[in-house]
Amino acid sequence: MSPNNGGWFKSSFSNPNPNCVEVRFLDGTARVRQSRELDGPVLVFDRGEWEAFLLGAFNEEFDFPA
């Protein structure tokens, strides 16, 4: 996966769905934004927070309830 528009990455799983989040790694942080609102708010996470999120997602802790 390579960055687009200023270093932001979007999941390859988002195509063809344009409604996705993008992430950018900058100054030891992970920054997350909505891909439809490029000038909208950005959430900023430090490395520990980002890694905890990824582990939770990998372990299906954030799946939608049935």
CHARMM internal coordinates of N, CA and C (Angstrom, degrees):
IC EDIT
DIST 1 N 1 CA 1.4448
DIST 1 CA 1 C 1.5235
ANGL 1 N 1 CA 1 C 107.94
DIST 1 C 2 N 1.2863
ANGL 1 CA 1 C 2 N 116.46
DIHE 1 N 1 CA 1 C 2 N 131.67
DIST 2 N 2 CA 1.4598
ANGL 1 C 2 N 2 CA 120.23
DIHE 1 CA 1 C 2 N 2 CA 178.07
DIST 2 CA 2 C 1.5198
ANGL 2 N 2 CA 2 C 109.95
DIHE 1 C 2 N 2 CA 2 C -114.84
DIST 2 C 3 N 1.3294
ANGL 2 CA 2 C 3 N 116.28
DIHE 2 N 2 CA 2 C 3 N 151.57
DIST 3 N 3 CA 1.4603
ANGL 2 C 3 N 3 CA 118.94
DIHE 2 CA 2 C 3 N 3 CA -177.99
DIST 3 CA 3 C 1.5239
ANGL 3 N 3 CA 3 C 111.75
DIHE 2 C 3 N 3 CA 3 C -70.50
DIST 3 C 4 N 1.3159
ANGL 3 CA 3 C 4 N 115.27
DIHE 3 N 3 CA 3 C 4 N 154.11
DIST 4 N 4 CA 1.4609
ANGL 3 C 4 N 4 CA 121.65
DIHE 3 CA 3 C 4 N 4 CA 173.59
DIST 4 CA 4 C 1.5175
ANGL 4 N 4 CA 4 C 108.27
DIHE 3 C 4 N 4 CA 4 C -127.20
DIST 4 C 5 N 1.2686
ANGL 4 CA 4 C 5 N 116.90
DIHE 4 N 4 CA 4 C 5 N 170.28
DIST 5 N 5 CA 1.4679
ANGL 4 C 5 N 5 CA 125.77
DIHE 4 CA 4 C 5 N 5 CA -179.73
DIST 5 CA 5 C 1.5240
ANGL 5 N 5 CA 5 C 115.12
DIHE 4 C 5 N 5 CA 5 C 21.36
DIST 5 C 6 N 1.3114
ANGL 5 CA 5 C 6 N 116.29
DIHE 5 N 5 CA 5 C 6 N 79.48
DIST 6 N 6 CA 1.4547
ANGL 5 C 6 N 6 CA 121.47
DIHE 5 CA 5 C 6 N 6 CA 173.22
DIST 6 CA 6 C 1.5135
ANGL 6 N 6 CA 6 C 115.63
DIHE 5 C 6 N 6 CA 6 C 80.90
DIST 6 C 7 N 1.3090
ANGL 6 CA 6 C 7 N 118.27
DIHE 6 N 6 CA 6 C 7 N 22.70
DIST 7 N 7 CA 1.4571
ANGL 6 C 7 N 7 CA 120.48
DIHE 6 CA 6 C 7 N 7 CA 176.94
DIST 7 CA 7 C 1.5144
ANGL 7 N 7 CA 7 C 115.21
DIHE 6 C 7 N 7 CA 7 C 92.89
DIST 7 C 8 N 1.3243
ANGL 7 CA 7 C 8 N 118.74
DIHE 7 N 7 CA 7 C 8 N 5.72
DIST 8 N 8 CA 1.4631
ANGL 7 C 8 N 8 CA 122.57
DIHE 7 CA 7 C 8 N 8 CA 178.08
DIST 8 CA 8 C 1.5170
ANGL 8 N 8 CA 8 C 109.99
DIHE 7 C 8 N 8 CA 8 C -82.55
DIST 8 C 9 N 1.3366
ANGL 8 CA 8 C 9 N 116.80
DIHE 8 N 8 CA 8 C 9 N 139.20
DIST 9 N 9 CA 1.4532
ANGL 8 C 9 N 9 CA 123.36
DIHE 8 CA 8 C 9 N 9 CA 177.54
DIST 9 CA 9 C 1.5218
ANGL 9 N 9 CA 9 C 109.62
DIHE 8 C 9 N 9 CA 9 C -110.90
DIST 9 C 10 N 1.3343
ANGL 9 CA 9 C 10 N 116.34
DIHE 9 N 9 CA 9 C 10 N 142.95
DIST 10 N 10 CA 1.4623
ANGL 9 C 10 N 10 CA 121.61
DIHE 9 CA 9 C 10 N 10 CA 173.51
DIST 10 CA 10 C 1.5233
ANGL 10 N 10 CA 10 C 107.08
DIHE 9 C 10 N 10 CA 10 C -125.19
DIST 10 C 11 N 1.2971
ANGL 10 CA 10 C 11 N 117.22
DIHE 10 N 10 CA 10 C 11 N 141.22
DIST 11 N 11 CA 1.4549
ANGL 10 C 11 N 11 CA 121.68
DIHE 10 CA 10 C 11 N 11 CA -178.33
DIST 11 CA 11 C 1.5232
ANGL 11 N 11 CA 11 C 111.80
DIHE 10 C 11 N 11 CA 11 C -57.84
DIST 11 C 12 N 1.3175
ANGL 11 CA 11 C 12 N 115.67
DIHE 11 N 11 CA 11 C 12 N 140.22
DIST 12 N 12 CA 1.4657
ANGL 11 C 12 N 12 CA 119.93
DIHE 11 CA 11 C 12 N 12 CA 175.25
DIST 12 CA 12 C 1.5284
ANGL 12 N 12 CA 12 C 110.61
DIHE 11 C 12 N 12 CA 12 C -66.31
DIST 12 C 13 N 1.3280
ANGL 12 CA 12 C 13 N 117.90
DIHE 12 N 12 CA 12 C 13 N -17.23
DIST 13 N 13 CA 1.4660
ANGL 12 C 13 N 13 CA 122.01
DIHE 12 CA 12 C 13 N 13 CA 178.34
DIST 13 CA 13 C 1.5279
ANGL 13 N 13 CA 13 C 111.83
DIHE 12 C 13 N 13 CA 13 C -78.18
DIST 13 C 14 N 1.3231
ANGL 13 CA 13 C 14 N 118.74
DIHE 13 N 13 CA 13 C 14 N -8.45
DIST 14 N 14 CA 1.4634
ANGL 13 C 14 N 14 CA 121.40
DIHE 13 CA 13 C 14 N 14 CA -176.95
DIST 14 CA 14 C 1.5226
ANGL 14 N 14 CA 14 C 112.64
DIHE 13 C 14 N 14 CA 14 C -79.64
DIST 14 C 15 N 1.3080
ANGL 14 CA 14 C 15 N 118.69
DIHE 14 N 14 CA 14 C 15 N -20.02
DIST 15 N 15 CA 1.4679
ANGL 14 C 15 N 15 CA 121.33
DIHE 14 CA 14 C 15 N 15 CA -178.50
DIST 15 CA 15 C 1.5099
ANGL 15 N 15 CA 15 C 110.53
DIHE 14 C 15 N 15 CA 15 C -76.26
DIST 15 C 16 N 1.3120
ANGL 15 CA 15 C 16 N 120.90
DIHE 15 N 15 CA 15 C 16 N 135.56
DIST 16 N 16 CA 1.4692
ANGL 15 C 16 N 16 CA 127.55
DIHE 15 CA 15 C 16 N 16 CA 2.61
DIST 16 CA 16 C 1.5278
ANGL 16 N 16 CA 16 C 113.42
DIHE 15 C 16 N 16 CA 16 C -89.97
DIST 16 C 17 N 1.3265
ANGL 16 CA 16 C 17 N 118.23
DIHE 16 N 16 CA 16 C 17 N 10.01
DIST 17 N 17 CA 1.4619
ANGL 16 C 17 N 17 CA 122.30
DIHE 16 CA 16 C 17 N 17 CA -178.58
DIST 17 CA 17 C 1.5334
ANGL 17 N 17 CA 17 C 110.32
DIHE 16 C 17 N 17 CA 17 C -72.78
DIST 17 C 18 N 1.3348
ANGL 17 CA 17 C 18 N 118.29
DIHE 17 N 17 CA 17 C 18 N 116.09
DIST 18 N 18 CA 1.4693
ANGL 17 C 18 N 18 CA 119.72
DIHE 17 CA 17 C 18 N 18 CA -179.70
DIST 18 CA 18 C 1.5348
ANGL 18 N 18 CA 18 C 112.59
DIHE 17 C 18 N 18 CA 18 C -79.15
DIST 18 C 19 N 1.3183
ANGL 18 CA 18 C 19 N 117.67
DIHE 18 N 18 CA 18 C 19 N -8.68
DIST 19 N 19 CA 1.4671
ANGL 18 C 19 N 19 CA 121.16
DIHE 18 CA 18 C 19 N 19 CA -178.35
DIST 19 CA 19 C 1.5172
ANGL 19 N 19 CA 19 C 109.08
DIHE 18 C 19 N 19 CA 19 C -89.09
DIST 19 C 20 N 1.2927
ANGL 19 CA 19 C 20 N 116.21
DIHE 19 N 19 CA 19 C 20 N 94.67
DIST 20 N 20 CA 1.4558
ANGL 19 C 20 N 20 CA 120.39
DIHE 19 CA 19 C 20 N 20 CA -175.16
DIST 20 CA 20 C 1.5229
ANGL 20 N 20 CA 20 C 108.93
DIHE 19 C 20 N 20 CA 20 C -149.92
DIST 20 C 21 N 1.3027
ANGL 20 CA 20 C 21 N 115.92
DIHE 20 N 20 CA 20 C 21 N 171.65
DIST 21 N 21 CA 1.4573
ANGL 20 C 21 N 21 CA 120.32
DIHE 20 CA 20 C 21 N 21 CA 172.60
DIST 21 CA 21 C 1.5211
ANGL 21 N 21 CA 21 C 108.69
DIHE 20 C 21 N 21 CA 21 C -104.08
DIST 21 C 22 N 1.3101
ANGL 21 CA 21 C 22 N 115.35
DIHE 21 N 21 CA 21 C 22 N 156.75
DIST 22 N 22 CA 1.4582
ANGL 21 C 22 N 22 CA 122.26
DIHE 21 CA 21 C 22 N 22 CA 177.00
DIST 22 CA 22 C 1.5202
ANGL 22 N 22 CA 22 C 107.84
DIHE 21 C 22 N 22 CA 22 C -122.82
DIST 22 C 23 N 1.3197
ANGL 22 CA 22 C 23 N 116.37
DIHE 22 N 22 CA 22 C 23 N 154.09
DIST 23 N 23 CA 1.4565
ANGL 22 C 23 N 23 CA 121.44
DIHE 22 CA 22 C 23 N 23 CA 178.69
DIST 23 CA 23 C 1.5275
ANGL 23 N 23 CA 23 C 109.23
DIHE 22 C 23 N 23 CA 23 C -129.65
DIST 23 C 24 N 1.3064
ANGL 23 CA 23 C 24 N 114.92
DIHE 23 N 23 CA 23 C 24 N 146.43
DIST 24 N 24 CA 1.4682
ANGL 23 C 24 N 24 CA 122.03
DIHE 23 CA 23 C 24 N 24 CA 176.64
DIST 24 CA 24 C 1.5159
ANGL 24 N 24 CA 24 C 107.34
DIHE 23 C 24 N 24 CA 24 C -136.72
DIST 24 C 25 N 1.3123
ANGL 24 CA 24 C 25 N 116.15
DIHE 24 N 24 CA 24 C 25 N 133.66
DIST 25 N 25 CA 1.4593
ANGL 24 C 25 N 25 CA 121.47
DIHE 24 CA 24 C 25 N 25 CA 178.50
DIST 25 CA 25 C 1.5229
ANGL 25 N 25 CA 25 C 108.09
DIHE 24 C 25 N 25 CA 25 C -100.56
DIST 25 C 26 N 1.3325
ANGL 25 CA 25 C 26 N 115.86
DIHE 25 N 25 CA 25 C 26 N 121.67
DIST 26 N 26 CA 1.4616
ANGL 25 C 26 N 26 CA 121.06
DIHE 25 CA 25 C 26 N 26 CA -175.01
DIST 26 CA 26 C 1.5216
ANGL 26 N 26 CA 26 C 109.65
DIHE 25 C 26 N 26 CA 26 C -150.58
DIST 26 C 27 N 1.3110
ANGL 26 CA 26 C 27 N 116.28
DIHE 26 N 26 CA 26 C 27 N 128.76
DIST 27 N 27 CA 1.4720
ANGL 26 C 27 N 27 CA 121.97
DIHE 26 CA 26 C 27 N 27 CA 175.28
DIST 27 CA 27 C 1.5253
ANGL 27 N 27 CA 27 C 112.89
DIHE 26 C 27 N 27 CA 27 C 54.30
DIST 27 C 28 N 1.3333
ANGL 27 CA 27 C 28 N 117.43
DIHE 27 N 27 CA 27 C 28 N 40.59
DIST 28 N 28 CA 1.4584
ANGL 27 C 28 N 28 CA 121.34
DIHE 27 CA 27 C 28 N 28 CA 178.03
DIST 28 CA 28 C 1.5077
ANGL 28 N 28 CA 28 C 114.79
DIHE 27 C 28 N 28 CA 28 C 75.96
DIST 28 C 29 N 1.3350
ANGL 28 CA 28 C 29 N 117.20
DIHE 28 N 28 CA 28 C 29 N 15.40
DIST 29 N 29 CA 1.4561
ANGL 28 C 29 N 29 CA 121.10
DIHE 28 CA 28 C 29 N 29 CA 179.08
DIST 29 CA 29 C 1.5224
ANGL 29 N 29 CA 29 C 110.13
DIHE 28 C 29 N 29 CA 29 C -124.93
DIST 29 C 30 N 1.3278
ANGL 29 CA 29 C 30 N 115.14
DIHE 29 N 29 CA 29 C 30 N 159.92
DIST 30 N 30 CA 1.4643
ANGL 29 C 30 N 30 CA 122.44
DIHE 29 CA 29 C 30 N 30 CA 170.15
DIST 30 CA 30 C 1.5125
ANGL 30 N 30 CA 30 C 106.37
DIHE 29 C 30 N 30 CA 30 C -108.61
DIST 30 C 31 N 1.3174
ANGL 30 CA 30 C 31 N 116.37
DIHE 30 N 30 CA 30 C 31 N 124.35
DIST 31 N 31 CA 1.4672
ANGL 30 C 31 N 31 CA 121.68
DIHE 30 CA 30 C 31 N 31 CA -179.19
DIST 31 CA 31 C 1.5202
ANGL 31 N 31 CA 31 C 108.06
DIHE 30 C 31 N 31 CA 31 C -111.21
DIST 31 C 32 N 1.3193
ANGL 31 CA 31 C 32 N 116.91
DIHE 31 N 31 CA 31 C 32 N 133.37
DIST 32 N 32 CA 1.4599
ANGL 31 C 32 N 32 CA 122.21
DIHE 31 CA 31 C 32 N 32 CA -174.44
DIST 32 CA 32 C 1.5212
ANGL 32 N 32 CA 32 C 109.32
DIHE 31 C 32 N 32 CA 32 C -124.23
DIST 32 C 33 N 1.3415
ANGL 32 CA 32 C 33 N 114.98
DIHE 32 N 32 CA 32 C 33 N 135.96
DIST 33 N 33 CA 1.4694
ANGL 32 C 33 N 33 CA 120.16
DIHE 32 CA 32 C 33 N 33 CA 177.83
DIST 33 CA 33 C 1.5235
ANGL 33 N 33 CA 33 C 109.64
DIHE 32 C 33 N 33 CA 33 C -143.38
DIST 33 C 34 N 1.3215
ANGL 33 CA 33 C 34 N 116.03
DIHE 33 N 33 CA 33 C 34 N 163.01
DIST 34 N 34 CA 1.4640
ANGL 33 C 34 N 34 CA 123.59
DIHE 33 CA 33 C 34 N 34 CA 175.56
DIST 34 CA 34 C 1.5263
ANGL 34 N 34 CA 34 C 107.74
DIHE 33 C 34 N 34 CA 34 C -79.33
DIST 34 C 35 N 1.3279
ANGL 34 CA 34 C 35 N 117.55
DIHE 34 N 34 CA 34 C 35 N 129.78
DIST 35 N 35 CA 1.4640
ANGL 34 C 35 N 35 CA 120.88
DIHE 34 CA 34 C 35 N 35 CA -175.26
DIST 35 CA 35 C 1.5273
ANGL 35 N 35 CA 35 C 113.43
DIHE 34 C 35 N 35 CA 35 C -67.24
DIST 35 C 36 N 1.3306
ANGL 35 CA 35 C 36 N 118.42
DIHE 35 N 35 CA 35 C 36 N -20.79
DIST 36 N 36 CA 1.4749
ANGL 35 C 36 N 36 CA 120.94
DIHE 35 CA 35 C 36 N 36 CA 178.57
DIST 36 CA 36 C 1.5191
ANGL 36 N 36 CA 36 C 111.96
DIHE 35 C 36 N 36 CA 36 C -83.70
DIST 36 C 37 N 1.3259
ANGL 36 CA 36 C 37 N 117.70
DIHE 36 N 36 CA 36 C 37 N -16.92
DIST 37 N 37 CA 1.4688
ANGL 36 C 37 N 37 CA 121.43
DIHE 36 CA 36 C 37 N 37 CA -176.66
DIST 37 CA 37 C 1.5243
ANGL 37 N 37 CA 37 C 108.99
DIHE 36 C 37 N 37 CA 37 C -123.34
DIST 37 C 38 N 1.3237
ANGL 37 CA 37 C 38 N 116.07
DIHE 37 N 37 CA 37 C 38 N 74.73
DIST 38 N 38 CA 1.4595
ANGL 37 C 38 N 38 CA 120.97
DIHE 37 CA 37 C 38 N 38 CA -174.13
DIST 38 CA 38 C 1.5215
ANGL 38 N 38 CA 38 C 113.02
DIHE 37 C 38 N 38 CA 38 C -62.41
DIST 38 C 39 N 1.3077
ANGL 38 CA 38 C 39 N 117.36
DIHE 38 N 38 CA 38 C 39 N -25.59
DIST 39 N 39 CA 1.4654
ANGL 38 C 39 N 39 CA 120.89
DIHE 38 CA 38 C 39 N 39 CA 177.90
DIST 39 CA 39 C 1.5246
ANGL 39 N 39 CA 39 C 111.88
DIHE 38 C 39 N 39 CA 39 C -101.06
DIST 39 C 40 N 1.3310
ANGL 39 CA 39 C 40 N 117.24
DIHE 39 N 39 CA 39 C 40 N 9.84
DIST 40 N 40 CA 1.4582
ANGL 39 C 40 N 40 CA 122.12
DIHE 39 CA 39 C 40 N 40 CA -178.76
DIST 40 CA 40 C 1.5182
ANGL 40 N 40 CA 40 C 112.05
DIHE 39 C 40 N 40 CA 40 C -79.90
DIST 40 C 41 N 1.3195
ANGL 40 CA 40 C 41 N 116.67
DIHE 40 N 40 CA 40 C 41 N -171.43
DIST 41 N 41 CA 1.4598
ANGL 40 C 41 N 41 CA 121.18
DIHE 40 CA 40 C 41 N 41 CA -177.87
DIST 41 CA 41 C 1.5297
ANGL 41 N 41 CA 41 C 111.93
DIHE 40 C 41 N 41 CA 41 C -65.62
DIST 41 C 42 N 1.3172
ANGL 41 CA 41 C 42 N 114.69
DIHE 41 N 41 CA 41 C 42 N 153.39
DIST 42 N 42 CA 1.4657
ANGL 41 C 42 N 42 CA 122.66
DIHE 41 CA 41 C 42 N 42 CA 178.93
DIST 42 CA 42 C 1.5198
ANGL 42 N 42 CA 42 C 108.32
DIHE 41 C 42 N 42 CA 42 C -125.00
DIST 42 C 43 N 1.3233
ANGL 42 CA 42 C 43 N 116.60
DIHE 42 N 42 CA 42 C 43 N 129.50
DIST 43 N 43 CA 1.4636
ANGL 42 C 43 N 43 CA 121.66
DIHE 42 CA 42 C 43 N 43 CA 173.86
DIST 43 CA 43 C 1.5167
ANGL 43 N 43 CA 43 C 108.13
DIHE 42 C 43 N 43 CA 43 C -89.83
DIST 43 C 44 N 1.3304
ANGL 43 CA 43 C 44 N 117.56
DIHE 43 N 43 CA 43 C 44 N 137.95
DIST 44 N 44 CA 1.4612
ANGL 43 C 44 N 44 CA 122.01
DIHE 43 CA 43 C 44 N 44 CA -177.50
DIST 44 CA 44 C 1.5223
ANGL 44 N 44 CA 44 C 109.17
DIHE 43 C 44 N 44 CA 44 C -120.97
DIST 44 C 45 N 1.3416
ANGL 44 CA 44 C 45 N 116.02
DIHE 44 N 44 CA 44 C 45 N 128.71
DIST 45 N 45 CA 1.4578
ANGL 44 C 45 N 45 CA 122.91
DIHE 44 CA 44 C 45 N 45 CA -178.48
DIST 45 CA 45 C 1.5185
ANGL 45 N 45 CA 45 C 109.74
DIHE 44 C 45 N 45 CA 45 C -126.00
DIST 45 C 46 N 1.3355
ANGL 45 CA 45 C 46 N 116.77
DIHE 45 N 45 CA 45 C 46 N 140.79
DIST 46 N 46 CA 1.4616
ANGL 45 C 46 N 46 CA 118.85
DIHE 45 CA 45 C 46 N 46 CA 173.46
DIST 46 CA 46 C 1.5318
ANGL 46 N 46 CA 46 C 108.66
DIHE 45 C 46 N 46 CA 46 C -79.81
DIST 46 C 47 N 1.3240
ANGL 46 CA 46 C 47 N 117.13
DIHE 46 N 46 CA 46 C 47 N 174.03
DIST 47 N 47 CA 1.4614
ANGL 46 C 47 N 47 CA 121.26
DIHE 46 CA 46 C 47 N 47 CA -174.95
DIST 47 CA 47 C 1.5294
ANGL 47 N 47 CA 47 C 112.43
DIHE 46 C 47 N 47 CA 47 C -57.35
DIST 47 C 48 N 1.3199
ANGL 47 CA 47 C 48 N 118.11
DIHE 47 N 47 CA 47 C 48 N -44.61
DIST 48 N 48 CA 1.4621
ANGL 47 C 48 N 48 CA 121.19
DIHE 47 CA 47 C 48 N 48 CA -179.35
DIST 48 CA 48 C 1.5197
ANGL 48 N 48 CA 48 C 112.44
DIHE 47 C 48 N 48 CA 48 C -62.15
DIST 48 C 49 N 1.3202
ANGL 48 CA 48 C 49 N 116.32
DIHE 48 N 48 CA 48 C 49 N -43.07
DIST 49 N 49 CA 1.4654
ANGL 48 C 49 N 49 CA 120.39
DIHE 48 CA 48 C 49 N 49 CA 178.48
DIST 49 CA 49 C 1.5258
ANGL 49 N 49 CA 49 C 110.77
DIHE 48 C 49 N 49 CA 49 C -64.04
DIST 49 C 50 N 1.3347
ANGL 49 CA 49 C 50 N 116.64
DIHE 49 N 49 CA 49 C 50 N -43.53
DIST 50 N 50 CA 1.4618
ANGL 49 C 50 N 50 CA 121.09
DIHE 49 CA 49 C 50 N 50 CA -178.68
DIST 50 CA 50 C 1.5294
ANGL 50 N 50 CA 50 C 111.02
DIHE 49 C 50 N 50 CA 50 C -64.72
DIST 50 C 51 N 1.3287
ANGL 50 CA 50 C 51 N 116.63
DIHE 50 N 50 CA 50 C 51 N -44.35
DIST 51 N 51 CA 1.4578
ANGL 50 C 51 N 51 CA 119.88
DIHE 50 CA 50 C 51 N 51 CA 179.59
DIST 51 CA 51 C 1.5270
ANGL 51 N 51 CA 51 C 111.70
DIHE 50 C 51 N 51 CA 51 C -64.88
DIST 51 C 52 N 1.3264
ANGL 51 CA 51 C 52 N 117.75
DIHE 51 N 51 CA 51 C 52 N -37.57
DIST 52 N 52 CA 1.4650
ANGL 51 C 52 N 52 CA 120.73
DIHE 51 CA 51 C 52 N 52 CA 176.72
DIST 52 CA 52 C 1.5272
ANGL 52 N 52 CA 52 C 110.34
DIHE 51 C 52 N 52 CA 52 C -63.71
DIST 52 C 53 N 1.3304
ANGL 52 CA 52 C 53 N 116.90
DIHE 52 N 52 CA 52 C 53 N -41.06
DIST 53 N 53 CA 1.4649
ANGL 52 C 53 N 53 CA 120.24
DIHE 52 CA 52 C 53 N 53 CA 177.19
DIST 53 CA 53 C 1.5239
ANGL 53 N 53 CA 53 C 111.11
DIHE 52 C 53 N 53 CA 53 C -62.25
DIST 53 C 54 N 1.3369
ANGL 53 CA 53 C 54 N 116.97
DIHE 53 N 53 CA 53 C 54 N -47.82
DIST 54 N 54 CA 1.4656
ANGL 53 C 54 N 54 CA 120.04
DIHE 53 CA 53 C 54 N 54 CA -179.18
DIST 54 CA 54 C 1.5246
ANGL 54 N 54 CA 54 C 111.47
DIHE 53 C 54 N 54 CA 54 C -60.66
DIST 54 C 55 N 1.3270
ANGL 54 CA 54 C 55 N 117.27
DIHE 54 N 54 CA 54 C 55 N -41.84
DIST 55 N 55 CA 1.4673
ANGL 54 C 55 N 55 CA 119.77
DIHE 54 CA 54 C 55 N 55 CA 178.23
DIST 55 CA 55 C 1.5267
ANGL 55 N 55 CA 55 C 111.03
DIHE 54 C 55 N 55 CA 55 C -64.32
DIST 55 C 56 N 1.3226
ANGL 55 CA 55 C 56 N 117.08
DIHE 55 N 55 CA 55 C 56 N -40.01
DIST 56 N 56 CA 1.4581
ANGL 55 C 56 N 56 CA 120.24
DIHE 55 CA 55 C 56 N 56 CA 177.32
DIST 56 CA 56 C 1.5152
ANGL 56 N 56 CA 56 C 111.73
DIHE 55 C 56 N 56 CA 56 C -64.02
DIST 56 C 57 N 1.3333
ANGL 56 CA 56 C 57 N 117.05
DIHE 56 N 56 CA 56 C 57 N -41.99
DIST 57 N 57 CA 1.4619
ANGL 56 C 57 N 57 CA 120.37
DIHE 56 CA 56 C 57 N 57 CA 178.38
DIST 57 CA 57 C 1.5241
ANGL 57 N 57 CA 57 C 110.33
DIHE 56 C 57 N 57 CA 57 C -65.31
DIST 57 C 58 N 1.3161
ANGL 57 CA 57 C 58 N 117.05
DIHE 57 N 57 CA 57 C 58 N -42.94
DIST 58 N 58 CA 1.4600
ANGL 57 C 58 N 58 CA 121.14
DIHE 57 CA 57 C 58 N 58 CA 179.01
DIST 58 CA 58 C 1.5249
ANGL 58 N 58 CA 58 C 111.85
DIHE 57 C 58 N 58 CA 58 C -60.75
DIST 58 C 59 N 1.3194
ANGL 58 CA 58 C 59 N 116.10
DIHE 58 N 58 CA 58 C 59 N -35.93
DIST 59 N 59 CA 1.4682
ANGL 58 C 59 N 59 CA 121.35
DIHE 58 CA 58 C 59 N 59 CA -178.89
DIST 59 CA 59 C 1.5254
ANGL 59 N 59 CA 59 C 112.53
DIHE 58 C 59 N 59 CA 59 C -91.33
DIST 59 C 60 N 1.3255
ANGL 59 CA 59 C 60 N 117.04
DIHE 59 N 59 CA 59 C 60 N 15.27
DIST 60 N 60 CA 1.4663
ANGL 59 C 60 N 60 CA 124.80
DIHE 59 CA 59 C 60 N 60 CA 174.30
DIST 60 CA 60 C 1.5257
ANGL 60 N 60 CA 60 C 114.07
DIHE 59 C 60 N 60 CA 60 C 62.15
DIST 60 C 61 N 1.3282
ANGL 60 CA 60 C 61 N 117.16
DIHE 60 N 60 CA 60 C 61 N 26.40
DIST 61 N 61 CA 1.4592
ANGL 60 C 61 N 61 CA 120.96
DIHE 60 CA 60 C 61 N 61 CA 179.61
DIST 61 CA 61 C 1.5289
ANGL 61 N 61 CA 61 C 112.67
DIHE 60 C 61 N 61 CA 61 C -73.90
DIST 61 C 62 N 1.3225
ANGL 61 CA 61 C 62 N 116.85
DIHE 61 N 61 CA 61 C 62 N -17.55
DIST 62 N 62 CA 1.4670
ANGL 61 C 62 N 62 CA 120.18
DIHE 61 CA 61 C 62 N 62 CA -175.42
DIST 62 CA 62 C 1.5211
ANGL 62 N 62 CA 62 C 112.39
DIHE 61 C 62 N 62 CA 62 C -112.32
DIST 62 C 63 N 1.3237
ANGL 62 CA 62 C 63 N 117.74
DIHE 62 N 62 CA 62 C 63 N 17.30
DIST 63 N 63 CA 1.4543
ANGL 62 C 63 N 63 CA 120.78
DIHE 62 CA 62 C 63 N 63 CA 177.81
DIST 63 CA 63 C 1.5289
ANGL 63 N 63 CA 63 C 110.09
DIHE 62 C 63 N 63 CA 63 C -67.49
DIST 63 C 64 N 1.3277
ANGL 63 CA 63 C 64 N 116.69
DIHE 63 N 63 CA 63 C 64 N 147.88
DIST 64 N 64 CA 1.4564
ANGL 63 C 64 N 64 CA 120.79
DIHE 63 CA 63 C 64 N 64 CA 175.86
DIST 64 CA 64 C 1.5135
ANGL 64 N 64 CA 64 C 109.13
DIHE 63 C 64 N 64 CA 64 C -62.73
DIST 64 C 65 N 1.3377
ANGL 64 CA 64 C 65 N 117.21
DIHE 64 N 64 CA 64 C 65 N 142.15
DIST 65 N 65 CA 1.4661
ANGL 64 C 65 N 65 CA 119.69
DIHE 64 CA 64 C 65 N 65 CA 176.64
DIST 65 CA 65 C 1.5227
ANGL 65 N 65 CA 65 C 110.95
DIHE 64 C 65 N 65 CA 65 C -62.84
DIST 65 C 66 N 1.3033
ANGL 65 CA 65 C 66 N 115.54
DIHE 65 N 65 CA 65 C 66 N 150.09
DIST 66 N 66 CA 1.4815
ANGL 65 C 66 N 66 CA 120.06
DIHE 65 CA 65 C 66 N 66 CA -179.98
DIST 66 CA 66 C 1.5080
ANGL 66 N 66 CA 66 C 111.44
DIHE 65 C 66 N 66 CA 66 C -71.43
END
COOR INIT
IC SEED 1 N 1 CA 1 C
IC BUILD
